[in-house]
Amino acid sequence: MTTCFIIAYDIKNKSRLQRLQRLISNQLWQLQYSVYYGRMTHQAMDSLIVNIKKIIHKDDDDVRIYEVEPIENAFVIGKRDDDIMMISDSGKLLI
């Protein structure tokens, strides 16, 4: 069973930031600069967390992971970015 997650982060060091971006962007969709969304099993998320911990420094960096509703239940207030297309699991264009 898959669950929807949002990961948001603030990384102080540029090389750690780039490594984390590569890791997360291979598995989740980028919503904003340091905010990603996707569906995965809890087992896959646990594995991702292990890899995140190998990159970050726990005293300097901040990574937050939230279990959320599917993106098709979300709404946007304010400016929309035409460069980002979100598609639901059913294939419907969301924004």
C-alpha positions in Angstrom: 0.0 0.0 0.0 1.3 3.4 -0.9 1.1 6.6 1.1 1.5 10.2 0.0 4.4 12.2 1.5 5.8 15.7 1.4 9.5 16.3 2.1 10.7 19.8 2.9 14.3 20.6 3.8 16.7 23.4 4.7 20.4 22.4 4.1 23.2 24.7 5.0 26.0 23.2 2.9 25.8 23.5 -0.9 27.3 20.1 -1.6 25.0 18.3 0.9 22.1 20.2 -0.6 23.0 19.0 -4.1 23.4 15.4 -3.0 20.0 15.5 -1.2 18.3 17.1 -4.2 19.5 14.3 -6.5 18.5 11.6 -4.0 15.0 13.0 -3.4 14.3 14.2 -7.0 14.8 10.6 -8.2 11.9 9.4 -6.2 9.5 12.4 -5.7 8.1 15.3 -7.7 9.4 18.8 -6.9 6.6 21.2 -5.9 8.8 24.1 -4.9 12.5 24.7 -4.6 13.0 22.4 -1.5 9.6 20.8 -1.3 8.8 17.4 -2.8 5.7 15.2 -3.1 5.2 11.6 -4.0 3.6 8.3 -3.2 5.6 5.3 -1.9 5.3 2.5 0.6 6.4 3.0 4.2 9.2 0.6 3.5 10.4 2.7 0.6 10.2 5.8 2.8 12.1 4.1 5.6 14.9 3.3 3.0 14.9 6.9 1.8 15.2 8.2 5.4 18.2 6.0 5.9 19.8 7.5 2.8 18.9 11.1 3.8 20.5 10.5 7.2 23.8 9.5 5.4 23.8 12.9 3.7 22.7 15.5 6.2 24.3 16.8 9.3 21.7 16.5 12.1 23.0 19.6 13.9 23.0 21.9 10.9 20.3 20.7 8.5 16.5 20.4 8.8 14.5 17.7 6.9 10.8 17.3 7.5 8.6 14.5 6.2 4.9 14.7 6.3 2.3 12.0 5.5 -0.4 13.8 3.5 -3.6 13.5 1.5 -3.3 12.8 -2.2 -2.3 15.9 -4.2 -5.6 16.0 -6.1 -7.2 17.0 -2.8 -4.9 20.0 -2.4 -5.6 23.5 -3.6 -3.3 26.4 -4.5 -3.6 30.0 -3.4 -1.7 32.6 -5.3 0.7 32.4 -8.2 0.9 29.2 -10.2 4.0 28.2 -12.0 3.3 27.2 -15.6 6.6 25.2 -15.7 5.2 22.7 -13.2 2.6 20.2 -14.3 1.0 17.9 -11.7 -0.7 14.8 -12.8 -2.8 12.6 -10.4 -2.3 8.9 -10.1 -5.3 8.5 -12.4 -3.6 10.5 -15.1 -5.7 13.7 -14.7 -3.9 17.0 -15.1 -4.2 18.9 -11.8 -2.7 22.3 -12.4 
